[in-house]
Amino acid sequence: MKKQFLQEKCNIFESPLIGGFILNYNNLNMSEFNKLKEMLESLEEDFAKFYEKKNNAAGTRVRKGLMEIKNLASEIRKDVQMKKNN
């Protein structure tokens, strides 16, 4: 589900060449920040399950989701730097 969310909401596609995801730089704008917030909010339920109910599987989903957020934030950061320098 997270993979589908990323592909639909974040202008990314899977790249078999690098074994991961690539952000479509042509469509970056302020909405990407909102997508980061949406991704974080989508983890709220799993955060609660892990911290309140000690559900280890929810902790795994949280860690995976945070890694996806980190990767998207890194791609956005690269785009900002590129646009700033041009």
DSSP file (Angstrom, degrees, kcal/mol; ACC not computed):
  #  RESIDUE AA STRUCTURE BP1 BP2  ACC     N-H-->O    O-->H-N    N-H-->O    O-->H-N    TCO  KAPPA ALPHA  PHI   PSI    X-CA   Y-CA   Z-CA
    1    1 A M     >        0   0    0      0, 0.0     4,-2.5     0, 0.0     5,-0.2   0.000 360.0 360.0 360.0 -41.9    0.0    0.0    0.0
    2    2 A K  H  >  +     0   0    0      1,-0.2     4,-2.6     2,-0.2     5,-0.2   0.895 360.0  52.9 -62.4 -39.3    2.8    2.5    0.8
    3    3 A K  H  > S+     0   0    0      2,-0.2     4,-2.3     1,-0.2    -1,-0.2   0.921 110.7  46.3 -62.2 -44.5    4.4    1.8   -2.6
    4    4 A Q  H  > S+     0   0    0      2,-0.2     4,-2.4     1,-0.2     5,-0.2   0.905 111.1  53.0 -64.4 -41.6    1.2    2.6   -4.3
    5    5 A F  H  X S+     0   0    0     -4,-2.5     4,-2.8     1,-0.2     5,-0.4   0.930 110.4  47.9 -58.4 -46.3    0.7    5.7   -2.2
    6    6 A L  H  X S+     0   0    0     -4,-2.6     4,-2.1     1,-0.2     6,-0.6   0.918 111.9  48.6 -62.2 -44.1    4.2    6.9   -3.2
    7    7 A Q  H  < S+     0   0    0     -4,-2.3     4,-0.3     1,-0.2     5,-0.3   0.887 118.6  39.0 -66.3 -38.0    3.6    6.2   -6.9
    8    8 A E  H  < S+     0   0    0     -4,-2.4    -2,-0.2    -5,-0.2    -1,-0.2   0.884 126.8  31.0 -78.5 -39.6    0.3    8.0   -7.0
    9    9 A K  H  < S+     0   0    0     -4,-2.8    -3,-0.2    -5,-0.2    -2,-0.2   0.678 119.6  44.6 -96.2 -19.6    1.0   10.9   -4.7
   10   10 A C  S  < S-     0   0    0     -4,-2.1    14,-0.3    -5,-0.4    -1,-0.1   0.244  95.6-117.7-120.1  14.3    4.7   11.7   -5.1
   11   11 A N        +     0   0    0     -4,-0.3    13,-3.0     1,-0.2     2,-0.3   0.899  68.9 133.7  52.3  45.8    5.5   11.6   -8.8
   12   12 A I  E     -A   23   0A   0     -6,-0.6     2,-0.3    -5,-0.3    11,-0.2  -0.870  37.0-164.0-123.0 160.1    7.9    8.7   -8.4
   13   13 A F  E     -A   22   0A   0      9,-2.0     9,-2.4    -2,-0.3     2,-0.3  -0.979  28.9-101.9-140.1 155.3    8.4    5.5  -10.3
   14   14 A E  E     -A   21   0A   0     -2,-0.3     7,-0.2     7,-0.2     3,-0.1  -0.552  29.4-157.0 -78.7 137.7   10.2    2.3   -9.6
   15   15 A S  E  >> -A   20   0A   0      5,-3.4     5,-1.5    -2,-0.3     4,-1.2  -0.940  11.9-169.6-117.1 109.8   13.5    1.9  -11.3
   16   16 A P  T  45S+     0   0    0      0, 0.0    -1,-0.1     0, 0.0     5,-0.1   0.754  85.9  66.1 -68.0 -20.5   14.7   -1.7  -11.8
   17   17 A L  T  45S+     0   0    0      1,-0.2    -3,-0.0    -3,-0.1    -2,-0.0   0.881 115.3  24.6 -68.5 -38.0   18.1   -0.3  -12.8
   18   18 A I  T  45S-     0   0    0     -3,-0.5    -1,-0.2     2,-0.2     3,-0.1   0.451 104.7-121.3-106.3  -1.9   18.9    1.1   -9.4
   19   19 A G  T  <5S+     0   0    0     -4,-1.2     2,-0.2     1,-0.3    -2,-0.1   0.839  83.9  54.7  68.3  33.4   16.7   -1.1   -7.4
   20   20 A G  E   <S-A   15   0A   0     -5,-1.5    -5,-3.4    -7,-0.1     2,-0.3  -0.724  91.3 -55.7-161.4-148.8   14.7    1.7   -5.9
   21   21 A F  E     -A   14   0A   0     -7,-0.2     2,-0.4    -2,-0.2    -7,-0.2  -0.834  31.4-154.4-116.7 151.5   12.6    4.7   -6.8
   22   22 A I  E     -A   13   0A   0     -9,-2.4    -9,-2.0    -2,-0.3     2,-0.3  -0.987  17.7-131.6-124.4 134.1   13.3    7.8   -8.8
   23   23 A L  E     -A   12   0A   0     -2,-0.4     2,-1.1   -11,-0.2   -11,-0.2  -0.662  20.3-123.3 -83.7 137.6   11.5   11.1   -8.3
   24   24 A N    >   -     0   0    0    -13,-3.0     3,-1.5    -2,-0.3     4,-0.1  -0.708  25.4-167.4 -80.9  99.8   10.1   12.8  -11.4
   25   25 A Y  G >  S+     0   0    0     -2,-1.1     3,-1.2     1,-0.3    -1,-0.2   0.698  75.7  73.1 -65.5 -20.9   11.9   16.2  -11.2
   26   26 A N  G 3  S+     0   0    0      1,-0.2    -1,-0.3    -3,-0.1    -2,-0.0   0.726 100.4  44.1 -67.7 -19.8    9.8   17.8  -13.8
   27   27 A N  G <  S+     0   0    0     -3,-1.5    -1,-0.2   -16,-0.2     2,-0.2   0.230  79.3 129.7-111.9  13.8    6.8   18.0  -11.4
   28   28 A L    <   +     0   0    0     -3,-1.2     2,-0.3    -4,-0.1    -3,-0.0  -0.501  26.5 126.0 -73.5 136.0    8.4   19.2   -8.2
   29   29 A N  S >  S-     0   0    0     -2,-0.2     3,-2.1     0, 0.0     4,-0.5  -0.899  76.0 -58.1-164.5-168.2    6.7   22.1   -6.5
   30   30 A M  T >> S+     0   0    0      1,-0.3     4,-1.1    -2,-0.3     3,-0.9   0.760 121.7  71.4 -59.0 -25.2    5.3   23.2   -3.1
   31   31 A S  H 3> S+     0   0    0      1,-0.3     4,-2.0     2,-0.2    -1,-0.3   0.763  84.8  68.7 -65.4 -21.9    2.8   20.3   -3.3
   32   32 A E  H <> S+     0   0    0     -3,-2.1     4,-1.9     1,-0.2    -1,-0.3   0.882  96.5  53.0 -63.0 -36.8    5.8   17.9   -2.6
   33   33 A F  H <> S+     0   0    0     -3,-0.9     4,-1.9    -4,-0.5    -1,-0.2   0.916 108.1  50.4 -62.1 -42.5    6.0   19.3    0.9
   34   34 A N  H  X S+     0   0    0     -4,-1.1     4,-2.3     1,-0.2    -2,-0.2   0.856 106.9  54.9 -64.0 -34.2    2.3   18.6    1.4
   35   35 A K  H  X S+     0   0    0     -4,-2.0     4,-2.5     2,-0.2    -1,-0.2   0.878 104.7  53.5 -66.9 -36.9    2.9   15.1    0.2
   36   36 A L  H  X S+     0   0    0     -4,-1.9     4,-2.2     2,-0.2    -2,-0.2   0.927 109.4  48.5 -61.0 -43.6    5.6   14.6    2.8
   37   37 A K  H  X S+     0   0    0     -4,-1.9     4,-2.7     1,-0.2    -2,-0.2   0.911 110.7  50.9 -62.8 -41.6    3.1   15.7    5.4
   38   38 A E  H  X S+     0   0    0     -4,-2.3     4,-2.0     1,-0.2    -1,-0.2   0.900 109.1  51.2 -62.3 -40.7    0.5   13.3    4.1
   39   39 A M  H  X S+     0   0    0     -4,-2.5     4,-0.5     2,-0.2    -1,-0.2   0.918 111.6  47.0 -63.2 -42.6    3.0   10.5    4.2
   40   40 A L  H >< S+     0   0    0     -4,-2.2     3,-1.2     1,-0.2     4,-0.3   0.915 111.4  50.9 -65.0 -42.7    3.9   11.2    7.8
   41   41 A E  H >< S+     0   0    0     -4,-2.7     3,-1.5     1,-0.3     4,-0.3   0.834 101.0  63.2 -64.1 -31.4    0.2   11.5    8.7
   42   42 A S  H 3< S+     0   0    0     -4,-2.0     4,-0.3     1,-0.3    -1,-0.3   0.701 100.2  54.7 -67.3 -16.5   -0.4    8.1    7.1
   43   43 A L  T <X S+     0   0    0     -3,-1.2     4,-2.5    -4,-0.5    -1,-0.3   0.488  79.2  96.7 -91.2  -4.0    1.9    6.5    9.7
   44   44 A E  H <> S+     0   0    0     -3,-1.5     4,-2.3    -4,-0.3     5,-0.2   0.884  82.0  50.1 -56.3 -44.4    0.1    7.9   12.7
   45   45 A E  H  > S+     0   0    0     -4,-0.3     4,-2.3    -3,-0.2    -1,-0.2   0.910 112.0  47.6 -62.9 -42.4   -1.9    4.8   13.3
   46   46 A D  H  > S+     0   0    0     -4,-0.3     4,-2.4     2,-0.2    -1,-0.2   0.866 108.5  55.4 -68.4 -35.0    1.2    2.6   13.2
   47   47 A F  H  X S+     0   0    0     -4,-2.5     4,-2.9     2,-0.2     5,-0.4   0.947 110.0  46.5 -58.1 -47.5    3.0    5.0   15.5
   48   48 A A  H  X>S+     0   0    0     -4,-2.3     4,-2.5     1,-0.2     5,-0.9   0.913 111.6  50.8 -62.5 -43.6    0.1    4.6   18.1
   49   49 A K  H  X5S+     0   0    0     -4,-2.3     6,-2.0     3,-0.2     4,-0.8   0.893 115.6  42.9 -62.0 -39.3    0.1    0.8   17.7
   50   50 A F  H  X5S+     0   0    0     -4,-2.4     4,-0.9     4,-0.2    -2,-0.2   0.961 122.4  34.2 -73.2 -50.7    3.8    0.6   18.3
   51   51 A Y  H  <5S+     0   0    0     -4,-2.9    -3,-0.2    -5,-0.2    -2,-0.2   0.829 129.7  31.7 -78.3 -31.8    4.2    3.0   21.1
   52   52 A E  H  <5S+     0   0    0     -4,-2.5    -3,-0.2    -5,-0.4    -2,-0.1   0.843 133.1  26.7 -94.0 -37.4    1.0    2.4   22.9
   53   53 A K  H  <<S-     0   0    0     -5,-0.9    -3,-0.2    -4,-0.8    -2,-0.2   0.422  96.5-126.1-108.0   0.1    0.3   -1.3   22.2
   54   54 A K     <  +     0   0    0     -4,-0.9     2,-0.8    -6,-0.3    -4,-0.2   0.846  45.1 168.8  58.6  37.4    3.9   -2.5   21.7
   55   55 A N     >  -     0   0    0     -6,-2.0     4,-1.4     1,-0.2     3,-0.3  -0.739  21.0-164.4 -84.4 108.5    3.0   -4.0   18.3
   56   56 A N  H  > S+     0   0    0     -2,-0.8     4,-1.7     1,-0.2    -1,-0.2   0.833  85.8  58.0 -66.0 -34.0    6.4   -4.8   16.7
   57   57 A A  H  > S+     0   0    0      1,-0.2     4,-2.0     2,-0.2    -1,-0.2   0.882 104.5  52.5 -63.6 -37.1    5.0   -5.2   13.2
   58   58 A A  H  > S+     0   0    0     -3,-0.3     4,-2.3     1,-0.2    -1,-0.2   0.871 105.4  55.5 -65.3 -36.0    3.7   -1.7   13.4
   59   59 A G  H  X S+     0   0    0     -4,-1.4     4,-2.5     2,-0.2    -1,-0.2   0.880 105.7  51.4 -62.6 -38.3    7.2   -0.6   14.4
   60   60 A T  H  X S+     0   0    0     -4,-1.7     4,-2.4     2,-0.2    -2,-0.2   0.913 109.9  48.9 -64.6 -42.6    8.5   -2.2   11.2
   61   61 A R  H  X S+     0   0    0     -4,-2.0     4,-2.7     2,-0.2    -2,-0.2   0.887 110.4  51.8 -64.3 -38.1    5.9   -0.3    9.1
   62   62 A V  H  X S+     0   0    0     -4,-2.3     4,-2.7     2,-0.2    -2,-0.2   0.942 110.4  47.5 -62.6 -47.9    6.9    2.9   10.8
   63   63 A R  H  X S+     0   0    0     -4,-2.5     4,-1.8     1,-0.2    -2,-0.2   0.910 113.6  47.9 -61.2 -42.3   10.6    2.4   10.1
   64   64 A K  H  X S+     0   0    0     -4,-2.4     4,-2.0     2,-0.2    -1,-0.2   0.928 112.9  48.2 -64.6 -44.9    9.8    1.6    6.5
   65   65 A G  H  X S+     0   0    0     -4,-2.7     4,-2.2     1,-0.2    -2,-0.2   0.893 110.0  51.8 -62.9 -40.4    7.6    4.6    6.1
   66   66 A L  H  X S+     0   0    0     -4,-2.7     4,-2.6     1,-0.2    -1,-0.2   0.856 107.4  53.2 -65.5 -34.1   10.1    6.9    7.6
   67   67 A M  H  X S+     0   0    0     -4,-1.8     4,-2.4     2,-0.2    -1,-0.2   0.900 108.7  49.4 -66.2 -39.9   12.8    5.6    5.2
   68   68 A E  H  X S+     0   0    0     -4,-2.0     4,-2.3     2,-0.2    -2,-0.2   0.895 111.7  49.1 -64.2 -40.0   10.5    6.4    2.3
   69   69 A I  H  X S+     0   0    0     -4,-2.2     4,-2.9     2,-0.2     5,-0.2   0.924 110.2  51.4 -64.0 -44.5    9.9    9.9    3.7
   70   70 A K  H  X S+     0   0    0     -4,-2.6     4,-2.2     1,-0.2    -2,-0.2   0.918 110.6  48.6 -58.4 -44.6   13.7   10.3    4.1
   71   71 A N  H  X S+     0   0    0     -4,-2.4     4,-2.0     2,-0.2    -1,-0.2   0.909 112.9  46.7 -65.1 -42.3   14.3    9.3    0.5
   72   72 A L  H  X S+     0   0    0     -4,-2.3     4,-2.4     1,-0.2    -2,-0.2   0.921 112.0  51.0 -65.4 -43.1   11.6   11.6   -0.8
   73   73 A A  H  X S+     0   0    0     -4,-2.9     4,-2.4     1,-0.2    -2,-0.2   0.879 108.8  52.3 -61.8 -37.3   12.9   14.5    1.3
   74   74 A S  H  X S+     0   0    0     -4,-2.2     4,-2.2    -5,-0.2    -1,-0.2   0.904 109.3  48.6 -65.0 -41.8   16.4   13.9    0.0
   75   75 A E  H  X S+     0   0    0     -4,-2.0     4,-2.0     2,-0.2    -2,-0.2   0.899 112.1  48.7 -65.5 -40.3   15.2   14.0   -3.6
   76   76 A I  H  X S+     0   0    0     -4,-2.4     4,-2.6     2,-0.2    -2,-0.2   0.909 109.4  53.2 -65.1 -41.3   13.3   17.3   -2.9
   77   77 A R  H  X S+     0   0    0     -4,-2.4     4,-2.5     1,-0.2    -2,-0.2   0.913 108.0  50.5 -60.0 -43.4   16.4   18.7   -1.2
   78   78 A K  H  X S+     0   0    0     -4,-2.2     4,-2.4     1,-0.2    -1,-0.2   0.903 110.8  49.4 -61.1 -41.6   18.5   17.9   -4.3
   79   79 A D  H  X S+     0   0    0     -4,-2.0     4,-2.6     2,-0.2     5,-0.2   0.910 110.4  49.9 -65.3 -41.8   15.9   19.6   -6.6
   80   80 A V  H  X S+     0   0    0     -4,-2.6     4,-2.5     2,-0.2    -2,-0.2   0.927 112.0  48.2 -61.4 -45.3   15.9   22.7   -4.4
   81   81 A Q  H  X S+     0   0    0     -4,-2.5     4,-2.1     2,-0.2    -2,-0.2   0.913 111.9  49.7 -61.7 -43.0   19.7   22.8   -4.4
   82   82 A M  H  X S+     0   0    0     -4,-2.4     4,-0.8     1,-0.2    -2,-0.2   0.923 113.7  44.7 -63.0 -45.1   19.7   22.4   -8.2
   83   83 A K  H  < S+     0   0    0     -4,-2.6     3,-0.3     1,-0.2    -1,-0.2   0.857 111.6  54.0 -68.5 -34.7   17.2   25.2   -8.8
   84   84 A K  H  < S+     0   0    0     -4,-2.5    -1,-0.2     1,-0.2    -2,-0.2   0.887 109.4  47.8 -65.9 -38.7   18.9   27.4   -6.3
   85   85 A N  H  <        0   0    0     -4,-2.1    -1,-0.2     1,-0.2    -2,-0.2   0.619 360.0 360.0 -79.8 -13.4   22.2   27.1   -8.1
   86   86 A N     <        0   0    0     -4,-0.8    -1,-0.2    -3,-0.3    -2,-0.2   0.437 360.0 360.0 -95.2 360.0   20.8   27.7  -11.6
